[in-house]
Amino acid sequence: EAAEKPVDVAEVTPQGGGDDGDDGVEGGVEGGVKGGVVGGVVGGKVGSTTPIPPQNVVIPFGAGMNRPTMTGGRDPIYTKEALAARVEGLMIVRCTINVTGAITNCRVIKELPHMKQAVLDALYSRRYTPVMFNGQPVNVDYVFNIRLVLPTR
């Protein structure tokens, strides 16, 4: 059997289609951006070193993100049981702040007696400024430290 002759890639030319006059950049990718960097990330933001996550991805809150500001909602309301037991302290809850500033998917990390549902209800009622990363709103996992102090009479 005769071995197939290897094809020299430099000799291969595209077939059909015609010439649109734009040969692109050596090492570039189809659909790339003029002025983009060879070896850059497809779908990356021009001038950015960090790709922007897709809208449905939740990322941990971290460096380069603005701290969210509460724009609406309420504080937790003490339950009768928590008042009677004189419950005070810190509850820690991890929630997602979505791109519209709504709170979703809360998970209690540290709870206080008789206050879990009251704190969750308050968090779900709240709205925040969207968290921005590389100039875009993103869904973030954010840890809320809720300090509960007995109301004064």
NUGUDO-50690 format. One record per residue: x, y, z of N, C-alpha, C in turn; residue in one letter. Coordinates in nm, 2 decimals, always signed. Atoms other than C-alpha are relative to their C-alpha. Layout:
residues N
   n_xx   n_yy   n_zz  ca_xx  ca_yy  ca_zz   c_xx   c_yy   c_zz residuo
      X      Y      Z      X      Y      Z      X      Y      Z       a
...
END
This chain:
residues 153
   n_xx   n_yy   n_zz  ca_xx  ca_yy  ca_zz   c_xx   c_yy   c_zz residuo
  +0.08  -0.12  +0.00  +0.00  +0.00  +0.00  +0.09  +0.12  +0.00       e
  -0.08  -0.12  +0.00  +0.12  +0.34  -0.08  -0.05  +0.10  +0.11       a
  +0.04  -0.09  -0.10  +0.12  +0.59  +0.20  -0.05  +0.13  -0.06       a
  +0.05  -0.13  +0.06  -0.08  +0.91  +0.15  +0.11  +0.11  +0.02       e
  -0.10  -0.10  -0.01  +0.13  +1.21  +0.08  -0.05  +0.11  +0.09       k
  +0.05  -0.11  -0.09  +0.11  +1.47  +0.36  -0.02  +0.13  -0.07       p
  +0.04  -0.13  +0.07  -0.05  +1.80  +0.26  +0.07  +0.11  +0.08       v
  -0.06  -0.12  -0.06  +0.15  +2.12  +0.32  -0.11  +0.10  +0.02       d
  +0.11  -0.09  -0.03  -0.10  +2.35  +0.50  +0.01  +0.13  -0.07       v
  -0.02  -0.12  +0.07  +0.05  +2.65  +0.33  -0.06  +0.00  -0.14       a
  +0.05  +0.02  +0.13  -0.07  +2.51  +0.00  -0.15  -0.01  -0.01       e
  +0.14  +0.02  +0.00  -0.43  +2.46  +0.10  -0.07  +0.13  -0.01       v
  +0.07  -0.13  +0.01  -0.67  +2.73  -0.02  -0.15  -0.04  +0.01       t
  +0.14  +0.03  -0.02  -1.04  +2.76  +0.07  -0.07  -0.01  -0.14       p
  +0.07  +0.02  +0.12  -1.29  +2.65  -0.19  -0.13  +0.08  -0.01       q
  +0.13  -0.07  +0.02  -1.58  +2.85  -0.33  -0.01  +0.13  +0.08       g
  +0.03  -0.12  -0.09  -1.74  +3.15  -0.15  +0.04  +0.13  -0.06       g
  -0.04  -0.13  +0.05  -1.55  +3.43  -0.32  +0.08  +0.07  +0.11       g
  -0.09  -0.07  -0.09  -1.33  +3.69  -0.16  -0.07  +0.12  +0.05       d
  +0.06  -0.11  -0.05  -1.47  +3.94  +0.08  +0.10  +0.12  +0.03       d
  -0.10  -0.10  -0.02  -1.15  +4.14  +0.09  +0.06  +0.01  +0.13       g
  -0.05  -0.01  -0.14  -1.08  +4.08  +0.46  +0.06  -0.14  +0.03       d
  -0.07  +0.12  -0.02  -0.82  +3.81  +0.51  +0.02  -0.03  +0.15       d
  -0.02  +0.02  -0.14  -0.82  +3.85  +0.89  +0.14  +0.02  +0.04       g
  -0.13  -0.01  -0.06  -0.52  +3.82  +1.11  +0.05  -0.14  +0.02       v
  -0.06  +0.13  -0.02  -0.28  +3.53  +1.12  -0.01  -0.03  +0.15       e
  +0.01  +0.04  -0.14  -0.35  +3.34  +1.45  -0.13  +0.05  +0.06       g
  +0.13  -0.04  -0.05  -0.69  +3.51  +1.49  -0.11  -0.10  -0.02       g
  +0.10  +0.10  +0.01  -1.02  +3.34  +1.51  -0.12  +0.06  -0.08       v
  +0.11  -0.05  +0.08  -1.33  +3.36  +1.29  -0.10  +0.07  +0.10       e
  +0.09  -0.07  -0.09  -1.56  +3.62  +1.44  +0.07  +0.09  +0.10       g
  -0.08  -0.08  -0.09  -1.28  +3.79  +1.62  -0.02  +0.15  -0.02       g
  +0.02  -0.15  +0.00  -1.27  +4.17  +1.69  +0.13  +0.06  -0.06       v
  -0.12  -0.07  +0.05  -1.04  +4.40  +1.48  +0.06  +0.07  +0.12       k
  -0.08  -0.06  -0.11  -0.77  +4.52  +1.71  +0.00  -0.09  +0.13       g
  -0.01  +0.09  -0.11  -0.82  +4.22  +1.94  +0.14  -0.06  +0.01       g
  -0.13  +0.06  -0.03  -0.53  +4.03  +2.09  +0.01  -0.14  -0.05       v
  -0.02  +0.13  +0.04  -0.40  +3.72  +1.92  +0.01  -0.09  +0.13       v
  +0.00  +0.08  -0.12  -0.46  +3.44  +2.17  -0.10  +0.05  +0.11       g
  +0.11  -0.05  -0.09  -0.75  +3.64  +2.34  -0.11  -0.10  +0.01       g
  +0.12  +0.09  -0.03  -1.07  +3.48  +2.47  -0.12  +0.04  -0.09       v
  +0.12  -0.03  +0.08  -1.36  +3.45  +2.23  -0.11  +0.04  +0.10       v
  +0.11  -0.05  -0.08  -1.65  +3.65  +2.38  +0.05  +0.09  +0.12       g
  -0.06  -0.09  -0.10  -1.41  +3.85  +2.61  -0.03  +0.14  -0.03       g
  +0.03  -0.14  +0.01  -1.46  +4.22  +2.67  +0.13  +0.07  -0.05       k
  -0.12  -0.07  +0.05  -1.22  +4.44  +2.47  +0.06  +0.08  +0.11       v
  -0.08  -0.07  -0.10  -0.95  +4.58  +2.70  -0.01  -0.06  +0.14       g
  +0.02  +0.06  -0.13  -1.05  +4.35  +2.98  +0.09  -0.12  +0.01       s
  -0.09  +0.12  -0.02  -0.82  +4.08  +3.13  -0.08  -0.11  +0.07       t
  +0.08  +0.10  -0.06  -1.11  +3.90  +3.30  -0.13  -0.02  -0.08       t
  +0.12  +0.02  +0.07  -1.39  +3.73  +3.11  -0.13  +0.03  +0.09       p
  +0.13  -0.03  -0.07  -1.75  +3.83  +3.20  -0.08  -0.13  +0.01       i
  +0.08  +0.12  -0.01  -1.95  +3.53  +3.34  -0.13  +0.01  -0.07       p
  +0.13  +0.00  +0.06  -2.27  +3.43  +3.16  -0.11  +0.05  +0.10       p
  +0.10  -0.05  -0.09  -2.59  +3.58  +3.31  -0.06  -0.10  +0.10       q
  +0.06  +0.10  -0.09  -2.71  +3.25  +3.46  +0.10  -0.06  +0.10       n
  -0.11  +0.06  -0.09  -2.38  +3.18  +3.65  +0.00  +0.09  +0.13       v
  -0.02  -0.07  -0.13  -2.35  +3.27  +4.02  +0.14  -0.01  +0.04       v
  -0.14  +0.00  -0.04  -2.00  +3.38  +4.13  +0.01  +0.05  +0.14       i
  -0.01  -0.05  -0.14  -1.87  +3.44  +4.48  +0.04  +0.15  +0.00       p
  -0.03  -0.14  -0.01  -1.85  +3.80  +4.59  +0.15  +0.01  +0.03       f
  -0.14  -0.01  -0.02  -1.49  +3.92  +4.57  +0.06  +0.13  -0.05       g
  -0.07  -0.11  +0.05  -1.23  +4.16  +4.46  -0.05  +0.05  -0.13       a
  +0.04  -0.06  +0.12  -1.32  +4.41  +4.19  -0.15  +0.01  -0.02       g
  +0.15  -0.02  +0.00  -1.69  +4.41  +4.28  -0.04  +0.10  +0.10       m
  +0.05  -0.10  -0.10  -1.89  +4.69  +4.44  -0.08  -0.07  +0.10       n
  +0.08  +0.05  -0.11  -2.05  +4.62  +4.77  -0.15  +0.04  -0.02       r
  +0.14  -0.04  +0.02  -2.43  +4.61  +4.73  -0.06  +0.09  +0.11       p
  +0.07  -0.09  -0.09  -2.65  +4.88  +4.89  -0.15  -0.04  +0.00       t
  +0.15  +0.03  -0.02  -3.00  +4.80  +5.03  -0.08  +0.12  -0.05       m
  +0.09  -0.11  +0.06  -3.26  +5.00  +4.83  -0.14  -0.02  +0.04       t
  +0.14  +0.02  -0.04  -3.58  +4.84  +4.97  -0.01  -0.12  +0.09       g
  +0.02  +0.12  -0.09  -3.72  +4.58  +5.21  +0.00  +0.04  +0.14       g
  +0.01  -0.03  -0.14  -3.73  +4.55  +5.58  +0.10  -0.08  +0.08       r
  -0.09  +0.07  -0.10  -3.53  +4.44  +5.89  -0.08  -0.12  +0.06       d
  +0.07  +0.11  -0.06  -3.62  +4.11  +6.07  -0.09  +0.05  +0.11       p
  +0.09  -0.03  -0.11  -3.91  +4.13  +6.31  +0.01  -0.12  +0.10       i
  -0.01  +0.10  -0.11  -3.86  +3.95  +6.64  -0.13  -0.08  +0.02       y
  +0.11  +0.09  -0.04  -4.08  +3.65  +6.71  -0.03  +0.01  +0.15       t
  +0.04  +0.00  -0.15  -4.27  +3.63  +7.04  +0.09  -0.10  +0.08       k
  -0.09  +0.10  -0.07  -4.06  +3.32  +7.12  +0.14  +0.05  +0.02       e
  -0.14  -0.06  -0.01  -3.73  +3.50  +7.05  +0.00  +0.11  +0.11       a
  +0.00  -0.11  -0.11  -3.84  +3.80  +7.27  -0.01  -0.07  +0.13       l
  +0.01  +0.06  -0.13  -3.94  +3.57  +7.55  +0.13  -0.07  +0.05       a
  -0.13  +0.07  -0.03  -3.61  +3.38  +7.53  +0.12  +0.10  +0.00       a
  -0.10  -0.10  +0.00  -3.42  +3.71  +7.50  +0.12  -0.03  -0.09       r
  -0.10  +0.04  +0.10  -3.24  +3.60  +7.18  +0.07  +0.12  -0.05       v
  -0.08  -0.10  +0.07  -2.96  +3.82  +7.06  +0.12  -0.07  -0.06       e
  -0.12  +0.06  +0.06  -2.65  +3.75  +6.85  +0.01  +0.02  -0.15       g
  -0.03  -0.01  +0.14  -2.53  +3.70  +6.50  -0.05  -0.12  -0.08       l
  +0.04  +0.10  +0.10  -2.70  +3.51  +6.22  +0.08  +0.02  -0.13       m
  -0.08  -0.01  +0.12  -2.50  +3.43  +5.91  -0.08  -0.07  -0.11       i
  +0.08  +0.06  +0.11  -2.69  +3.37  +5.58  +0.07  +0.03  -0.13       v
  -0.05  -0.02  +0.14  -2.55  +3.32  +5.23  -0.11  -0.01  -0.10       r
  +0.10  -0.01  +0.10  -2.78  +3.43  +4.95  +0.06  +0.04  -0.13       c
  -0.04  -0.05  +0.13  -2.76  +3.51  +4.58  -0.07  +0.13  -0.01       t
  +0.06  -0.13  +0.04  -2.81  +3.87  +4.48  +0.01  -0.01  -0.15       i
  +0.00  +0.02  +0.14  -2.92  +3.85  +4.12  +0.03  +0.14  -0.07       n
  -0.04  -0.12  +0.07  -2.85  +4.10  +3.84  -0.10  +0.12  +0.01       v
  +0.09  -0.10  -0.02  -3.17  +4.29  +3.92  +0.00  +0.05  +0.15       t
  -0.01  -0.04  -0.14  -3.08  +4.32  +4.29  -0.09  -0.08  +0.10       g
  +0.08  +0.08  -0.09  -3.33  +4.06  +4.42  +0.08  -0.11  +0.07       a
  -0.06  +0.10  -0.08  -3.24  +3.81  +4.69  -0.07  -0.13  -0.03       i
  +0.05  +0.13  +0.02  -3.27  +3.44  +4.61  +0.09  -0.10  +0.06       t
  -0.08  +0.11  -0.04  -3.15  +3.10  +4.72  +0.08  +0.02  +0.13       n
  -0.07  -0.02  -0.13  -3.07  +3.18  +5.09  +0.02  -0.13  +0.07       c
  -0.04  +0.12  -0.08  -2.89  +2.92  +5.30  +0.06  +0.05  +0.13       r
  -0.04  -0.04  -0.14  -2.85  +2.97  +5.68  +0.13  -0.08  +0.03       v
  -0.13  +0.06  -0.04  -2.49  +2.91  +5.79  +0.00  -0.01  +0.15       i
  +0.01  +0.00  -0.15  -2.54  +3.01  +6.16  -0.13  +0.06  +0.04       k
  +0.14  -0.05  -0.04  -2.89  +3.05  +6.31  -0.01  +0.03  +0.15       e
  +0.03  -0.02  -0.14  -3.03  +3.18  +6.63  -0.14  -0.06  +0.03       l
  +0.13  +0.06  -0.04  -3.32  +3.02  +6.82  -0.12  +0.09  -0.03       p
  +0.13  -0.07  +0.03  -3.67  +3.12  +6.70  +0.00  +0.11  -0.10       h
  -0.01  -0.11  +0.09  -3.54  +3.36  +6.44  +0.03  -0.03  -0.15       m
  -0.04  +0.04  +0.13  -3.45  +3.16  +6.13  -0.10  +0.05  -0.11       k
  +0.09  -0.04  +0.11  -3.77  +3.22  +5.93  -0.02  +0.15  +0.00       q
  +0.02  -0.14  +0.00  -3.81  +3.58  +6.04  +0.12  +0.07  -0.07       a
  -0.11  -0.06  +0.08  -3.46  +3.66  +5.91  +0.00  -0.03  -0.15       v
  +0.01  +0.04  +0.14  -3.51  +3.47  +5.59  -0.11  +0.09  -0.07       l
  +0.11  -0.09  +0.06  -3.85  +3.66  +5.53  +0.05  +0.14  -0.02       d
  -0.05  -0.14  +0.01  -3.67  +3.99  +5.59  +0.09  +0.01  -0.12       a
  -0.09  +0.00  +0.11  -3.39  +3.90  +5.35  -0.07  -0.01  -0.14       l
  +0.07  +0.01  +0.13  -3.63  +3.79  +5.07  -0.08  +0.12  -0.03       y
  +0.08  -0.12  +0.03  -3.82  +4.12  +5.11  +0.09  +0.11  -0.06       s
  -0.09  -0.11  +0.04  -3.51  +4.32  +5.03  +0.04  +0.01  -0.14       r
  -0.06  -0.02  +0.14  -3.37  +4.47  +4.71  +0.13  +0.08  +0.02       r
  -0.14  -0.06  -0.01  -3.01  +4.58  +4.66  +0.04  +0.05  -0.14       y
  -0.06  -0.04  +0.12  -2.81  +4.76  +4.40  +0.07  -0.12  -0.06       t
  -0.07  +0.11  +0.06  -2.68  +4.51  +4.15  +0.15  +0.00  +0.02       p
  -0.15  +0.01  -0.02  -2.32  +4.39  +4.21  +0.06  +0.01  -0.14       v
  -0.07  -0.02  +0.13  -2.10  +4.51  +3.92  +0.14  -0.06  +0.00       m
  -0.13  +0.05  +0.02  -1.80  +4.33  +3.79  +0.05  +0.02  -0.14       f
  -0.04  -0.04  +0.14  -1.60  +4.46  +3.49  -0.10  +0.08  -0.07       n
  +0.10  -0.09  +0.06  -1.88  +4.71  +3.44  -0.13  -0.07  -0.04       g
  +0.12  +0.08  +0.03  -2.15  +4.44  +3.41  -0.06  -0.05  +0.13       q
  +0.06  +0.05  -0.11  -2.41  +4.34  +3.66  +0.01  -0.16  +0.00       p
  -0.02  +0.15  -0.01  -2.35  +3.98  +3.79  -0.08  -0.06  +0.11       v
  +0.06  +0.07  -0.11  -2.52  +3.72  +4.01  +0.11  -0.04  +0.09       n
  -0.11  +0.04  -0.10  -2.32  +3.68  +4.33  -0.06  -0.07  +0.12       v
  +0.03  +0.06  -0.13  -2.32  +3.46  +4.63  +0.06  +0.10  +0.10       d
  -0.04  -0.10  -0.09  -2.31  +3.71  +4.92  -0.03  -0.04  +0.14       y
  +0.03  +0.04  -0.13  -2.28  +3.65  +5.29  -0.05  +0.12  +0.08       v
  +0.06  -0.10  -0.09  -2.51  +3.85  +5.52  +0.03  -0.03  +0.14       f
  -0.02  +0.02  -0.14  -2.41  +3.89  +5.88  -0.11  +0.09  +0.07       n
  +0.12  -0.07  -0.06  -2.74  +3.98  +6.06  +0.02  +0.00  +0.15       i
  -0.01  -0.02  -0.14  -2.68  +4.12  +6.41  -0.14  +0.03  +0.06       r
  +0.13  -0.02  -0.06  -2.99  +4.08  +6.62  +0.01  +0.05  +0.14       l
  -0.01  -0.06  -0.13  -3.03  +4.30  +6.92  -0.15  +0.02  +0.05       v
  +0.13  -0.02  -0.05  -3.34  +4.30  +7.14  -0.05  +0.14  -0.01       l
  +0.05  -0.14  +0.01  -3.56  +4.60  +7.08  -0.02  +0.06  +0.14       p
  +0.02  -0.07  -0.13  -3.57  +4.86  +7.36  -0.14  +0.04  +0.01       t
  +0.15  -0.03  -0.02  -3.91  +4.94  +7.51  -0.02  +0.14  -0.01       r
END
